[in-house]
């Protein structure tokens, strides 16, 4: 338990530092809120599979730091690239859970080759040799890679099925511009928060922002 806590702590601390730095560099001295809210947590995602392993503290810091950079870059550029092509990820889950999780699995696979103590992390004991084990370290590496491939395949297939079902006439549809606005399906107490309110008063009734998350905030006097 102590190893899990420390590895996770080091990874998240590192992802916080690199996420702030990457966001600042990507936006020329300013930080983007959605990147800070999510990319700072990516270290905990990427270290998830490897956190029980017998690894050095610098390894946890390296993994967490890499996660923060990859996740922040994904929010800064890749997410907008998807949006321009009509692919909506309302919470940008791919940049926080998908890509860091995939990279974390790859790190776990290589960790099984680096130390015999990482042979099978789910067991209760620690090993100094794989002599009497059913699998070699190379075979265990292959099993981890196979698990990653299977997980990726299941995710793609179920995602496609979900997309097909959501396009059926029985499912309510929302225009691409309104996908991040909750007012049509949720009871929002602050009715004035609907960015379409002004347009509705004028009879237009359509959102003018392709991505409400990118709406510039109004400056107010403190």
C-alpha positions in Angstrom: 0.0 0.0 0.0 2.8 2.4 0.8 4.4 1.8 -2.6 1.0 2.5 -4.3 0.5 5.7 -2.4 4.0 7.1 -3.0 4.1 6.2 -6.7 0.7 7.8 -7.3 1.7 10.9 -5.3 5.0 11.4 -7.2 3.2 10.9 -10.6 0.4 13.4 -9.9 2.8 15.9 -8.5 4.9 15.7 -11.7 1.9 15.9 -14.0 0.7 19.0 -12.2 4.1 20.7 -12.8 4.3 19.7 -16.5 0.7 20.4 -17.2 1.0 24.0 -16.0 4.3 24.5 -17.9 2.9 22.9 -21.1 -0.3 24.9 -21.0 1.7 28.1 -20.5 4.0 27.4 -23.4 1.1 26.3 -25.7 -0.9 29.6 -25.1 2.1 32.0 -25.1 2.3 32.8 -21.4 -1.3 32.1 -20.4 -3.0 28.9 -19.1 -6.2 27.2 -20.3 -8.6 26.2 -17.6 -9.7 22.9 -19.1 -6.1 21.8 -19.5 -5.3 22.6 -15.9 -8.5 20.9 -14.6 -7.8 17.7 -16.4 -4.1 17.3 -17.4 -3.0 17.8 -13.8 -4.7 14.5 -13.0 -3.3 12.5 -15.9 -0.3 11.4 -13.9 -2.6 9.4 -11.6 -4.2 7.8 -14.7 -1.0 6.8 -16.4 0.6 5.4 -13.2 -2.6 3.4 -12.4 -1.5 0.0 -13.7 2.1 0.4 -12.7 1.7 1.9 -9.2 2.0 -1.4 -7.3 5.2 -2.2 -9.1 8.7 -2.1 -7.6 9.9 1.0 -9.4 12.2 3.9 -8.4 10.7 7.3 -7.4 12.3 8.9 -10.5 10.3 6.5 -12.6 7.0 7.6 -11.1 8.0 11.3 -11.6 9.0 10.6 -15.3 5.8 8.8 -16.0 3.7 11.5 -14.4 5.6 14.3 -16.1 5.1 12.7 -19.5 1.4 12.2 -18.8 1.0 15.9 -18.0 2.8 17.0 -21.2 0.9 14.6 -23.5 -2.5 15.4 -21.9 -2.0 19.2 -22.0 -0.8 19.0 -25.6 -3.8 16.9 -26.5 -6.2 19.5 -25.0 -4.3 22.4 -26.7 -4.2 21.0 -30.2 -5.6 17.5 -30.8 -9.0 18.2 -29.2 -9.5 21.2 -31.5 -8.4 19.2 -34.5 -11.1 16.6 -33.7 -13.7 19.4 -33.2 -12.9 20.9 -36.6 -13.7 17.5 -38.2 -17.1 17.1 -36.4 -15.8 14.7 -33.7 -17.1 15.8 -30.3 -15.6 14.8 -27.1 -17.6 16.9 -24.6 -15.3 16.3 -21.7 -12.2 15.5 -23.7 -12.0 12.1 -22.0 -9.6 10.8 -24.6 -6.9 13.3 -23.4 -7.3 12.5 -19.7 -8.1 8.8 -19.6 -7.7 7.3 -23.1 -4.2 8.3 -24.2 -2.5 8.4 -20.7 -4.2 5.0 -19.8 -2.8 3.5 -23.0 0.7 4.8 -22.4 0.5 3.6 -18.8 -0.3 0.1 -20.0 2.8 0.1 -22.2 4.9 1.3 -19.3 3.6 -1.6 -17.2 4.5 -4.0 -19.9 8.1 -2.9 -20.0 8.3 -2.8 -16.2 7.7 -6.5 -16.2 10.9 -6.9 -18.1 12.9 -4.6 -15.9 12.5 -6.3 -12.5 11.5 -9.7 -11.4 9.5 -8.1 -8.6 7.1 -6.9 -11.2 6.4 -10.3 -12.6 2.8 -10.4 -11.5 1.9 -7.4 -9.4 -1.5 -8.8 -8.3 0.1 -11.5 -6.2 0.6 -11.1 -2.5 4.3 -12.0 -2.4 7.4 -10.6 -4.0 9.8 -12.7 -6.1 13.5 -12.5 -6.7 13.5 -15.1 -9.5 11.0 -16.4 -12.1 12.5 -19.9 -12.0 9.4 -21.6 -10.7 6.9 -19.4 -12.3 4.5 -20.5 -15.0 5.5 -17.7 -17.3 8.8 -16.0 -18.1 9.1 -12.2 -18.0 8.9 -12.2 -21.8 5.7 -14.1 -21.7 4.2 -11.8 -19.1 5.2 -8.8 -21.3 3.2 -10.4 -24.1 0.2 -11.0 -21.9 0.2 -7.3 -20.8 0.5 -6.1 -24.4 -2.3 -8.5 -25.4 -4.5 -7.1 -22.6 -3.9 -3.6 -24.0 -4.9 -4.6 -27.5 -8.0 -6.4 -26.3 -9.0 -3.4 -24.2 -8.5 -1.0 -27.1 -10.5 -3.3 -29.4 -13.4 -3.5 -27.0 -13.4 0.3 -26.6 -13.5 0.9 -30.4 -16.2 -1.7 -31.0 -18.5 -0.6 -28.2 -17.9 3.1 -29.1 -19.0 2.4 -32.7 -22.1 0.6 -31.5 -22.9 3.4 -29.1 -22.5 5.9 -32.0 -24.8 3.9 -34.3 -27.5 3.6 -31.6 -27.4 7.3 -30.8 -28.0 8.1 -34.4 -31.3 6.2 -34.4 -34.5 8.2 -34.8 -35.7 7.1 -31.3 -32.8 9.1 -29.7 -33.0 12.9 -29.3 -30.6 14.8 -31.4 -28.7 17.9 -30.6 -27.0 20.2 -33.0 -23.2 20.2 -32.9 -23.1 23.8 -31.7 -25.4 22.9 -28.7 -23.6 19.7 -27.6 -22.0 21.4 -24.6 -25.1 23.2 -23.4 -27.1 21.4 -20.7 -30.3 23.6 -20.7 -32.3 21.4 -23.1 -32.0 18.3 -20.9 -31.3 19.5 -17.4 -33.1 21.7 -14.9 -30.7 24.6 -14.7 -31.4 27.0 -11.8 -29.4 29.8 -13.3 -31.4 30.3 -16.5 -29.4 33.3 -17.4 -26.4 31.1 -18.0 -27.7 29.8 -21.3 -25.4 31.4 -23.9 -28.3 31.2 -26.4 -30.6 33.5 -24.3 -29.8 36.6 -26.3 -30.3 34.9 -29.6 -33.6 33.4 -28.5 -34.9 36.9 -27.5 -34.1 38.0 -31.1 -35.9 35.0 -32.5 -32.8 33.3 -33.7 -32.7 30.4 -31.2 -29.4 29.0 -32.2 -26.0 29.0 -30.4 -23.4 31.2 -32.0 -20.4 29.4 -30.4 -19.1 26.2 -31.8 -17.4 25.4 -28.5 -18.9 27.0 -25.4 -15.8 26.0 -23.5 -13.9 28.5 -25.6 -16.1 31.4 -24.8 -14.0 34.3 -23.6 -14.8 35.3 -19.9 -15.9 38.8 -19.2 -13.6 40.8 -17.0 -15.1 42.3 -13.9 -13.8 44.7 -11.3 -12.9 43.1 -8.0 
